[in-house]
Amino acid sequence: QFGKIDVTHQHDLRKEFNIREFPTVKFFVDGSREDPIDCKGVRQASAFITWVKRRTGPSTVLINSTDQAEAIINADDFVVIGFFKELHNDSVEVFCETARDVPEMPFGMTASEDVCANYGIQKNTLVVFKKVGVQKPNGRQNKLDLTRLIKTFTLDLVTEYNLETSVKIFDVPVENHIVLFTPTNSETFSAIYENYKSAAVEFRGKIMFVLVDTNETRNGRVFEYFRIRDIDVPAVRILNLTSNAKYKMPADEVTVENLKEFCQSYLNGKAKLHLSSEEIPEDWDKMPVKVLVGKNFNRIVFNKTTTVFVMFYAPWSYDCRKLLPIWDKLGEQYESRKDIIIAKIDVTANDILSVGLDRYPFFRLFPAGPGYQVRKKLNSKILL
């Protein structure tokens, strides 16, 4: 059975099932409310159907002959086949579990000696067949690793960011994204793109290569997030989705060598963080609400003698603009207190890694004292 719930009016259900983003799809087994299975990143009807079928029945096709294998391989652009010596071991279990989470691609498995011999397989092997070639992952048995590798083949080596691809990009469990910002109609685009694509081959499954067309006005939020200016283009950045840390390629020229060196330096943990910050305003502390930027944030906020209450805001956000006058009033109430600071920071112009932001506006209280760490976070509902 299929159902839908408007959780904006069902607050108890939203809390019970930890609904934080929309749409959220959950699969309940045998009527149990305990531990429903999340269906993430699936947006097409055909993928939904496949996902449900693989949860309620076999997740892979059992291949018994070479003809059957050829038919499956030729039917789609990408096909994943597991070749095994026998079908009752941990590797097979991991393979089947992975198939349940990747409904966009057909999966098959075989223990047939004839089929294995036909493809030159002599040991347990996972093979991704595609129209232009074959990929044989080496010794990957972990489900997350398998899912990460296989899902990368649902995208091109280089994926252009747009409304259609954005869901797919963030569905692939690769936390490292390298982003090229360049106009696609420039005279140098072809050469830059080929260099970018060539470098991508070596890092597939480790770093996702994304292209952002700087001529596309709908990409404005992306430019803003990475602080990309017209003068910076072409620009290359790496983003870690877990920490939101950003890294800038040291070299200006987008060559294969520079790209590879940048990616390897990042993977080795040697790349230098790129933190954007506005200049400290001369009058930053003259008003009831103090103005923070990246360059003075740690010095003011992580202070043993002062409690600091910070509003993290985005100037373009309607909710933020609505709350700023209220924040000013709060600042006026505490202006005479020397041990309390009410502050604000524009998160679209300043990178703050010490605080994880998942929405705007965002509020954090930094208490004074020897253990001056983040103690509380408040949302707009609590404030109002």
N, C-alpha and C positions, 0 to 999 in steps of 0.2 A: 504494500500500500504506500501511496505517496501523500504527503500532507504539507501544509505551509502554516507558519505562525507569524503574525505581526507582533514582534516582541517589544515594540515601542509601548504597547498597552499591557504586556505580560511581564512585568518586572520580576516576579518570582521565578518564572521559567528562564528568563535571561540570566539571572544570577545562578540558578541551579546548574545550568549547562554551560556557564562561563562564556556567553556570547559576547565577543568583543569587536567583531567586524561583520560587515554585511556584503553579500549574502553569506551565511554560514549553513552548510549542509551536514547533517548528522544521520547516521544509519543505526537504527535500533534493532537489535537481534532478539527474536522471540518475545517481544513485548517488554523487555527489561529496560528500566531507566538507568541502570548502572553501566558506566563505561561505554556509551555509544561511540561508534567509529566515525571520525571526521573524514569527510570527503572534500579534500582540498584541491584547489586549482582546476577543477573540472567545470567547464562552462558550456561545452557543446552537448546537444541531446544524445548524439551517438556515443560519446564518451561516458555520459551518465548511465546509459543502458549497459554498456560494457562493464563499467565499474560495479553495478549492481549484480550483473550476471556472475562476475568473478568472485563476488562475496557470497553468493548463494549457491554456486556450483563450481566446477573446475576452473581454475584461473589460467590454465594453459591447454593447448591442443596436444594430444599424444600422437607423435609421428611414428608410423610403423614401416614406411617404405620411402624409397628415394623419390618416387613419383609424387607422393604426398608432400614431401619436403619441398620439392621444386614448385609445386602448385602454390604452397603457402608463401614461399619466398617471392614468387613472381606476382602475387596478388596485391602487394603493397610496396610503397617506397621504402619503408623500414620494417624489418622483421627481426625479432629476437628469438634465437633458438639455443636451448641448452642441450649439450651433448654429454651424456653420462654413461658410466659403465653399468650402473644399476640405479633404479628409481626409488630406492628407499635409503636415503642418507641425509645428512644435515644440509649438504649443498643443494639438493633438490628442494628441500623445505624452504630454504632461503630464496631460491629462484622463484618458487610458487608464490611466496609472500610478496616478493618484489613485483610480480606480474599483477597482483591485485591493486597495487598503488600506481600503476602506469597504464591506464585504460586507453591511452592514445595510440598504443602500439600493440600489434599482435604478437603473442608469445606461443612458442611451441617447445616441446622437449622430446628427446628420444634416447633410447638405450639400444637401438637397433645397430648391430655390428655392420650391416650393409650400408646404412645411412652414414654412420661415422666414417667408414672407409671411403665412401664416395666423396666426402669433403676433407679427407686427410686428417681426421681427428683421432688422436691416440690416447687422450686422457680427458677427464672432466673439463669441459670448455664451454664458455659462453661466447656466442658469436652474434654480432649485430650485422645483418645483411642489409645493404642499401643498394639502390640502383647503380651507384657509381663506385661501389667497392664493398669491402668487408672489413670489419673491425673485430679483433680478438682480444678482449680484456685479459690481463695477465694476473691470475691468482687472486681475483677479487671474490671473497665469500661473504663479506659483511653486507647486510641488506641495504643500509644507507649508501654505502659505496656503489653497490649495483644500481640502486635507484638513481643516484646522482649521475653516473656514467650513462645509463640508458636514456634518461630524460634529456641529456644534452643533445642526443640525436633527433629529438623532436624539433630542434631549432637548427638554423644554419650555423656555420662556423662563426659568422658575424651576423648579429641580429639587429636590425634597425628598430629603434624604440618608437612605438606609436600606440594608439589606443588599442589596436588589435593584438599587438604582440606583448603589451605590458603584463597582462595576466600570465602568459606563458613564461616570460622572463623570470618573474618572481616565483613561479611554481617550481622551477628547476632548483633542487636543493644544492646549489653552488653559492656559497656565501661571498665569494670574491668576484666582483664585477670590474672590468676595465672598460672605460667609456671614452670613445673618441668623439669630440665635438668638431664638426666641420660642415661647411655648406656642400651639399651634394651636387650643386651645379657649377662648382668652381673648376677652373682649368686644371688644377692640381689634384682634384678629387680622385681620379682613376688611379694615379700612382700611389697616393696615400692609402686608398682603400686596399689595393693589392698588397702593400706592405703590411697593413693591419691584418689582413686575412692570412697571409703567410705566417705571421707570428702566432696566430691563433691556433694553428695545428698542434704545436708543441704543448699547449697548455689546456687542451680540451679536457673537461672534467675537473680542472683545478681552478681556472679563471674563466668566467664568461665574458666574451667580447661583444660589446654593445656599441652601436653607432647612433649618434644623435645629430640630426640635420639641423644646423643652426639657422636655416632659412624658414623652418617650420615654426610659425608663431605659437602653435599649440604646445610647443616644448618649453614655453617660457618658465614654467615652474621648475623644470629640470635645470635650466641655466641658473636660476635663482638659488636652487639648493646647492649646486656646486660652485656658486659665485663665479660663473664664467662671463667674461666681458667680450665685446666684439674684438678688442685688441688682442685677446688671448688666443683666438682661433687661428689655426687648428690647435686644440688642446687635448691632452690625455690625462685622465685621472683614474685611480683605482679606489673603489669603495668596498669596505667590509660591511656586509649587511648586519652582522651581529653586533659590532661595536659602533657602527656608523662612522668609523675612522676613514679619513680621506687622505690620499697620497697623490702628489703631483709628479709627473715624469720630469726628471731633472733636465733632460735634453729637449731642445726646442724642435728639432727635426724629427718627423715621424718616419723613421726607417725601421726595417726588420731588426737590425742589430740593437737599436735603442729600445725598441719595444720589448725584445726578449730580455735585455739586461734589466729593464725596469721590472718586468714581471718576476724574474728570478730573484731579484733583490727583495721584492716584496714577500715572496714565498719563503725566503731565507730569514725574514724578520729584520732585514737591514735597511729597508726603505724608510725615509724620513716622513713623519706625519706632516700633513699640510693643514694648518689651522688658520682659518680666516678670522680677521678681527677688524672692526672699525677703530678709528683713532679715538682716544679718550677725550670726550668733550671737555672744554675748559670749565664749563659750568655743571659738570656731571653731578656734583653734590650740593648744588645751590637750591634745588627745589625739594619739596617734601618727599617726592619719590626719586630716589637716586638712579642715575642712568649707568648701567653696567655694559661693558663690552668685553670681548675676549681678553684684552690686554690687562684689564683690572679685575676680572671676575674672581679668580682664585684668591687674590690679595684681600678683597673686600668680604667675600662670602665665607671662606674658611678662616674665620677669625675667632680666637678663643674667648674674646671678651665681649663680642657683639652677636646678638641673634639677628639673622638676616632672612627676611621673607621676600622671595623673588617671584615675579610674574614673568614667564617666558611667553613672548607673544610674536605674532606675525602681523605686520602692518596691513596686509591684504585681507585678513580674516575679519568677517563681520562680528563674530562673537568676541574677538579680542577688542575691536574698536568699541563695542558696547560696554565692555568691562573696564576699559582704561579710565573713564571718569570716576568710577567707583574706587578703583585702585588709588587715584589721586586723593580722594576723600580719606581713605585709610591712611595714606601717607601723612596727611594733615593731622590726623588724630594722634599719631606717634612721633610727630616732628620734634617734640621737645625731649623725647627719650634718647639718651645717649647710648643706651644698651640695646636698642632695637633700630634696625634699618628696614625700611620698605623700599624695594628696588624693582626695576624692570630691565629686561634685556631683549633686544630684537634678534630672534634666533635665525632670521633669514640672512643676517649679515655677520653673525658671529658663531663660530663653532665651539661648543661646550661639550667635551666628551665625558666629563665627570657626572653628567646628568642625562639619563635616558629619556628622550622625549617621544611620546607616542600620540600626541594631539596638541592642538592650540585652542585656547590658552592652556598653559600648564603652570601649576603653582608648587613651589617647594619651600619648606621651612628648614633653615640651617641653624640649629641651636648653638648658642655659645657653650663653652665648657671644654674640658680636656678631651672629651670624645666628640669633637665638633664634626660630626658626619651628618649626612642627610637623615633626618628622623621622621619626617612626615611629608606626604604629598597631598595636596588638596585639589579638588576639581571645582569647576565653576558652581556646581550645585551647592557645595558646602559653603562657599564664599557668599553666595546670594542668600 
